[in-house]
């Protein structure tokens, strides 16, 4: 019979419906959905912009040649 009781949540839901009304809650959920859609659209635009920049910059970068590493000297473990 704590705060997670089904009856407690039903009473809270009824109070919220009385205070805000069904239309206001529906409007808030619609705005919430639009906000999420806008956020996802912004993320996709950012990823597309980054991908375009990577494609544009890739051919412009000159390959860097690194000198070959000298082979390591082998020792037989005797110290000589």
N, CA, C and O atoms as a GROMACS GRO file, in nm:
protein
  320
    1UNK      N    1   0.082  -0.120   0.000
    1UNK     CA    2   0.000   0.000   0.000
    1UNK      C    3   0.087   0.126   0.000
    1UNK      O    4   0.052   0.225   0.064
    2UNK      N    5   0.197   0.123  -0.070
    2UNK     CA    6   0.284   0.240  -0.074
    2UNK      C    7   0.243   0.335  -0.185
    2UNK      O    8   0.127   0.338  -0.226
    3UNK      N    9   0.339   0.411  -0.232
    3UNK     CA   10   0.313   0.511  -0.336
    3UNK      C   11   0.288   0.446  -0.472
    3UNK      O   12   0.236   0.512  -0.562
    4UNK      N   13   0.323   0.321  -0.487
    4UNK     CA   14   0.305   0.252  -0.614
    4UNK      C   15   0.171   0.182  -0.626
    4UNK      O   16   0.149   0.106  -0.721
    5UNK      N   17   0.081   0.205  -0.532
    5UNK     CA   18  -0.049   0.140  -0.535
    5UNK      C   19  -0.130   0.185  -0.656
    5UNK      O   20  -0.125   0.302  -0.695
    6UNK      N   21  -0.204   0.094  -0.715
    6UNK     CA   22  -0.286   0.122  -0.832
    6UNK      C   23  -0.390   0.231  -0.802
    6UNK      O   24  -0.412   0.319  -0.884
    7UNK      N   25  -0.452   0.224  -0.686
    7UNK     CA   26  -0.556   0.322  -0.651
    7UNK      C   27  -0.497   0.463  -0.637
    7UNK      O   28  -0.562   0.561  -0.674
    8UNK      N   29  -0.377   0.472  -0.585
    8UNK     CA   30  -0.313   0.604  -0.574
    8UNK      C   31  -0.294   0.666  -0.712
    8UNK      O   32  -0.323   0.784  -0.732
    9UNK      N   33  -0.246   0.586  -0.808
    9UNK     CA   34  -0.221   0.636  -0.943
    9UNK      C   35  -0.351   0.672  -1.015
    9UNK      O   36  -0.354   0.768  -1.092
   10UNK      N   37  -0.457   0.596  -0.989
   10UNK     CA   38  -0.586   0.629  -1.050
   10UNK      C   39  -0.638   0.763  -0.997
   10UNK      O   40  -0.689   0.844  -1.074
   11UNK      N   41  -0.625   0.785  -0.868
   11UNK     CA   42  -0.669   0.912  -0.808
   11UNK      C   43  -0.587   1.028  -0.862
   11UNK      O   44  -0.642   1.133  -0.894
   12UNK      N   45  -0.455   1.010  -0.872
   12UNK     CA   46  -0.368   1.115  -0.926
   12UNK      C   47  -0.407   1.146  -1.071
   12UNK      O   48  -0.413   1.263  -1.110
   13UNK      N   49  -0.433   1.044  -1.149
   13UNK     CA   50  -0.472   1.062  -1.288
   13UNK      C   51  -0.604   1.139  -1.298
   13UNK      O   52  -0.616   1.229  -1.382
   14UNK      N   53  -0.700   1.106  -1.215
   14UNK     CA   54  -0.828   1.178  -1.215
   14UNK      C   55  -0.810   1.325  -1.177
   14UNK      O   56  -0.871   1.413  -1.238
   15UNK      N   57  -0.726   1.352  -1.079
   15UNK     CA   58  -0.701   1.491  -1.038
   15UNK      C   59  -0.636   1.569  -1.152
   15UNK      O   60  -0.673   1.683  -1.179
   16UNK      N   61  -0.540   1.507  -1.220
   16UNK     CA   62  -0.473   1.573  -1.333
   16UNK      C   63  -0.573   1.601  -1.444
   16UNK      O   64  -0.570   1.709  -1.504
   17UNK      N   65  -0.661   1.506  -1.473
   17UNK     CA   66  -0.762   1.526  -1.576
   17UNK      C   67  -0.858   1.639  -1.539
   17UNK      O   68  -0.898   1.717  -1.626
   18UNK      N   69  -0.895   1.648  -1.414
   18UNK     CA   70  -0.986   1.754  -1.370
   18UNK      C   71  -0.917   1.890  -1.380
   18UNK      O   72  -0.979   1.987  -1.424
   19UNK      N   73  -0.791   1.898  -1.339
   19UNK     CA   74  -0.720   2.026  -1.340
   19UNK      C   75  -0.691   2.076  -1.481
   19UNK      O   76  -0.712   2.193  -1.511
   20UNK      N   77  -0.643   1.989  -1.566
   20UNK     CA   78  -0.599   2.031  -1.698
   20UNK      C   79  -0.704   2.008  -1.808
   20UNK      O   80  -0.704   2.078  -1.909
   21UNK      N   81  -0.789   1.914  -1.790
   21UNK     CA   82  -0.886   1.882  -1.893
   21UNK      C   83  -0.824   1.794  -2.001
   21UNK      O   84  -0.702   1.792  -2.019
   22UNK      N   85  -0.909   1.722  -2.071
   22UNK     CA   86  -0.860   1.628  -2.170
   22UNK      C   87  -0.794   1.699  -2.288
   22UNK      O   88  -0.693   1.650  -2.340
   23UNK      N   89  -0.847   1.811  -2.330
   23UNK     CA   90  -0.792   1.883  -2.444
   23UNK      C   91  -0.653   1.938  -2.416
   23UNK      O   92  -0.565   1.933  -2.503
   24UNK      N   93  -0.633   1.991  -2.297
   24UNK     CA   94  -0.502   2.049  -2.262
   24UNK      C   95  -0.394   1.940  -2.258
   24UNK      O   96  -0.283   1.962  -2.305
   25UNK      N   97  -0.426   1.825  -2.202
   25UNK     CA   98  -0.328   1.716  -2.195
   25UNK      C   99  -0.294   1.667  -2.336
   25UNK      O  100  -0.178   1.641  -2.367
   26UNK      N  101  -0.397   1.656  -2.420
   26UNK     CA  102  -0.373   1.614  -2.558
   26UNK      C  103  -0.285   1.716  -2.630
   26UNK      O  104  -0.197   1.677  -2.708
   27UNK      N  105  -0.307   1.844  -2.604
   27UNK     CA  106  -0.225   1.949  -2.666
   27UNK      C  107  -0.080   1.940  -2.618
   27UNK      O  108   0.013   1.956  -2.697
   28UNK      N  109  -0.062   1.916  -2.489
   28UNK     CA  110   0.075   1.906  -2.435
   28UNK      C  111   0.148   1.784  -2.494
   28UNK      O  112   0.266   1.793  -2.526
   29UNK      N  113   0.077   1.673  -2.508
   29UNK     CA  114   0.140   1.554  -2.566
   29UNK      C  115   0.174   1.576  -2.713
   29UNK      O  116   0.277   1.527  -2.761
   30UNK      N  117   0.090   1.650  -2.784
   30UNK     CA  118   0.119   1.684  -2.924
   30UNK      C  119   0.244   1.770  -2.934
   30UNK      O  120   0.330   1.748  -3.020
   31UNK      N  121   0.255   1.869  -2.844
   31UNK     CA  122   0.375   1.954  -2.843
   31UNK      C  123   0.498   1.873  -2.807
   31UNK      O  124   0.606   1.895  -2.862
   32UNK      N  125   0.482   1.779  -2.715
   32UNK     CA  126   0.594   1.692  -2.677
   32UNK      C  127   0.640   1.609  -2.795
   32UNK      O  128   0.760   1.595  -2.819
   33UNK      N  129   0.545   1.553  -2.870
   33UNK     CA  130   0.577   1.474  -2.988
   33UNK      C  131   0.646   1.557  -3.095
   33UNK      O  132   0.740   1.510  -3.159
   34UNK      N  133   0.600   1.682  -3.115
   34UNK     CA  134   0.664   1.771  -3.212
   34UNK      C  135   0.807   1.803  -3.170
   34UNK      O  136   0.896   1.813  -3.253
   35UNK      N  137   0.827   1.820  -3.040
   35UNK     CA  138   0.961   1.848  -2.990
   35UNK      C  139   1.056   1.733  -3.015
   35UNK      O  140   1.171   1.754  -3.054
   36UNK      N  141   1.008   1.611  -2.992
   36UNK     CA  142   1.092   1.493  -3.016
   36UNK      C  143   1.124   1.481  -3.165
   36UNK      O  144   1.237   1.452  -3.202
   37UNK      N  145   1.023   1.504  -3.250
   37UNK     CA  146   1.046   1.498  -3.395
   37UNK      C  147   1.149   1.601  -3.438
   37UNK      O  148   1.238   1.571  -3.519
   38UNK      N  149   1.138   1.721  -3.385
   38UNK     CA  150   1.233   1.827  -3.419
   38UNK      C  151   1.374   1.791  -3.373
   38UNK      O  152   1.472   1.815  -3.444
   39UNK      N  153   1.384   1.732  -3.255
   39UNK     CA  154   1.513   1.690  -3.202
   39UNK      C  155   1.577   1.585  -3.291
   39UNK      O  156   1.695   1.595  -3.324
   40UNK      N  157   1.500   1.483  -3.332
   40UNK     CA  158   1.552   1.379  -3.420
   40UNK      C  159   1.594   1.437  -3.555
   40UNK      O  160   1.696   1.397  -3.611
   41UNK      N  161   1.515   1.531  -3.606
   41UNK     CA  162   1.549   1.594  -3.734
   41UNK      C  163   1.682   1.668  -3.722
   41UNK      O  164   1.765   1.662  -3.812
   42UNK      N  165   1.700   1.738  -3.611
   42UNK     CA  166   1.826   1.809  -3.588
   42UNK      C  167   1.944   1.715  -3.580
   42UNK      O  168   2.051   1.746  -3.632
   43UNK      N  169   1.925   1.600  -3.515
   43UNK     CA  170   2.034   1.502  -3.507
   43UNK      C  171   2.068   1.449  -3.646
   43UNK      O  172   2.186   1.435  -3.679
   44UNK      N  173   1.967   1.419  -3.726
   44UNK     CA  174   1.992   1.367  -3.860
   44UNK      C  175   2.063   1.470  -3.946
   44UNK      O  176   2.152   1.435  -4.024
   45UNK      N  177   2.025   1.597  -3.934
   45UNK     CA  178   2.090   1.702  -4.012
   45UNK      C  179   2.236   1.715  -3.972
   45UNK      O  180   2.323   1.736  -4.057
   46UNK      N  181   2.264   1.704  -3.843
   46UNK     CA  182   2.402   1.713  -3.795
   46UNK      C  183   2.485   1.597  -3.849
   46UNK      O  184   2.598   1.618  -3.893
   47UNK      N  185   2.429   1.476  -3.847
   47UNK     CA  186   2.502   1.360  -3.898
   47UNK      C  187   2.525   1.372  -4.049
   47UNK      O  188   2.632   1.337  -4.099
   48UNK      N  189   2.425   1.421  -4.122
   48UNK     CA  190   2.440   1.438  -4.266
   48UNK      C  191   2.546   1.543  -4.298
   48UNK      O  192   2.626   1.525  -4.390
   49UNK      N  193   2.547   1.652  -4.222
   49UNK     CA  194   2.646   1.757  -4.243
   49UNK      C  195   2.786   1.704  -4.214
   49UNK      O  196   2.880   1.733  -4.288
   50UNK      N  197   2.800   1.627  -4.107
   50UNK     CA  198   2.931   1.570  -4.073
   50UNK      C  199   2.976   1.471  -4.180
   50UNK      O  200   3.094   1.467  -4.215
   51UNK      N  201   2.884   1.392  -4.233
   51UNK     CA  202   2.919   1.294  -4.336
   51UNK      C  203   2.961   1.367  -4.464
   51UNK      O  204   3.057   1.325  -4.529
   52UNK      N  205   2.892   1.474  -4.500
   52UNK     CA  206   2.929   1.551  -4.619
   52UNK      C  207   3.067   1.613  -4.601
   52UNK      O  208   3.149   1.613  -4.693
   53UNK      N  209   3.093   1.666  -4.482
   53UNK     CA  210   3.223   1.728  -4.456
   53UNK      C  211   3.334   1.624  -4.464
   53UNK      O  212   3.442   1.654  -4.515
   54UNK      N  213   3.308   1.505  -4.415
   54UNK     CA  214   3.410   1.400  -4.420
   54UNK      C  215   3.437   1.358  -4.564
   54UNK      O  216   3.551   1.331  -4.600
   55UNK      N  217   3.332   1.352  -4.647
   55UNK     CA  218   3.350   1.315  -4.787
   55UNK      C  219   3.425   1.424  -4.862
   55UNK      O  220   3.505   1.394  -4.951
   56UNK      N  221   3.402   1.549  -4.828
   56UNK     CA  222   3.467   1.660  -4.896
   56UNK      C  223   3.614   1.667  -4.853
   56UNK      O  224   3.701   1.690  -4.937
   57UNK      N  225   3.642   1.648  -4.725
   57UNK     CA  226   3.778   1.661  -4.674
   57UNK      C  227   3.865   1.540  -4.708
   57UNK      O  228   3.987   1.554  -4.718
   58UNK      N  229   3.808   1.424  -4.726
   58UNK     CA  230   3.887   1.303  -4.750
   58UNK      C  231   3.975   1.313  -4.874
   58UNK      O  232   4.093   1.281  -4.864
   59UNK      N  233   3.926   1.355  -4.991
   59UNK     CA  234   4.014   1.365  -5.107
   59UNK      C  235   4.119   1.475  -5.092
   59UNK      O  236   4.226   1.465  -5.152
   60UNK      N  237   4.092   1.578  -5.015
   60UNK     CA  238   4.184   1.690  -5.002
   60UNK      C  239   4.305   1.653  -4.917
   60UNK      O  240   4.411   1.714  -4.932
   61UNK      N  241   4.293   1.556  -4.830
   61UNK     CA  242   4.403   1.518  -4.742
   61UNK      C  243   4.506   1.438  -4.821
   61UNK      O  244   4.472   1.340  -4.888
   62UNK      N  245   4.632   1.479  -4.813
   62UNK     CA  246   4.740   1.410  -4.884
   62UNK      C  247   4.784   1.291  -4.800
   62UNK      O  248   4.791   1.302  -4.678
   63UNK      N  249   4.814   1.179  -4.864
   63UNK     CA  250   4.861   1.063  -4.788
   63UNK      C  251   4.998   1.092  -4.727
   63UNK      O  252   5.086   1.150  -4.792
   64UNK      N  253   5.014   1.052  -4.605
   64UNK     CA  254   5.139   1.076  -4.533
   64UNK      C  255   5.220   0.948  -4.537
   64UNK      O  256   5.174   0.842  -4.495
   65UNK      N  257   5.345   0.959  -4.588
   65UNK     CA  258   5.432   0.842  -4.593
   65UNK      C  259   5.516   0.838  -4.466
   65UNK      O  260   5.578   0.937  -4.428
   66UNK      N  261   5.516   0.724  -4.402
   66UNK     CA  262   5.597   0.708  -4.282
   66UNK      C  263   5.718   0.623  -4.316
   66UNK      O  264   5.708   0.527  -4.393
   67UNK      N  265   5.833   0.658  -4.261
   67UNK     CA  266   5.953   0.579  -4.291
   67UNK      C  267   5.938   0.439  -4.232
   67UNK      O  268   5.880   0.420  -4.126
   68UNK      N  269   5.992   0.342  -4.303
   68UNK     CA  270   5.984   0.203  -4.258
   68UNK      C  271   6.067   0.188  -4.131
   68UNK      O  272   6.178   0.241  -4.120
   69UNK      N  273   6.014   0.115  -4.037
   69UNK     CA  274   6.085   0.094  -3.911
   69UNK      C  275   6.198  -0.006  -3.933
   69UNK      O  276   6.181  -0.104  -4.006
   70UNK      N  277   6.312   0.018  -3.870
   70UNK     CA  278   6.426  -0.073  -3.882
   70UNK      C  279   6.394  -0.200  -3.804
   70UNK      O  280   6.334  -0.195  -3.696
   71UNK      N  281   6.436  -0.316  -3.858
   71UNK     CA  282   6.409  -0.441  -3.786
   71UNK      C  283   6.486  -0.444  -3.656
   71UNK      O  284   6.599  -0.396  -3.648
   72UNK      N  285   6.424  -0.500  -3.555
   72UNK     CA  286   6.486  -0.508  -3.424
   72UNK      C  287   6.599  -0.610  -3.426
   72UNK      O  288   6.591  -0.712  -3.494
   73UNK      N  289   6.706  -0.580  -3.351
   73UNK     CA  290   6.818  -0.672  -3.346
   73UNK      C  291   6.783  -0.791  -3.257
   73UNK      O  292   6.720  -0.775  -3.152
   74UNK      N  293   6.823  -0.908  -3.301
   74UNK     CA  294   6.794  -1.028  -3.223
   74UNK      C  295   6.911  -1.057  -3.130
   74UNK      O  296   7.028  -1.045  -3.166
   75UNK      N  297   6.877  -1.095  -3.012
   75UNK     CA  298   6.981  -1.137  -2.916
   75UNK      C  299   6.955  -1.282  -2.879
   75UNK      O  300   6.840  -1.327  -2.876
   76UNK      N  301   7.060  -1.353  -2.851
   76UNK     CA  302   7.044  -1.494  -2.817
   76UNK      C  303   7.026  -1.515  -2.668
   76UNK      O  304   7.014  -1.629  -2.623
   77UNK      N  305   7.025  -1.409  -2.592
   77UNK     CA  306   6.999  -1.422  -2.448
   77UNK      C  307   7.125  -1.441  -2.367
   77UNK      O  308   7.117  -1.445  -2.244
   78UNK      N  309   7.242  -1.454  -2.431
   78UNK     CA  310   7.367  -1.474  -2.356
   78UNK      C  311   7.431  -1.343  -2.320
   78UNK      O  312   7.522  -1.340  -2.238
   79UNK      N  313   7.385  -1.236  -2.377
   79UNK     CA  314   7.442  -1.106  -2.348
   79UNK      C  315   7.564  -1.074  -2.431
   79UNK      O  316   7.626  -0.969  -2.410
   80UNK      N  317   7.600  -1.159  -2.521
   80UNK     CA  318   7.718  -1.135  -2.602
   80UNK      C  319   7.685  -1.078  -2.735
   80UNK      O  320   7.774  -1.052  -2.815
   0.00000   0.00000   0.00000
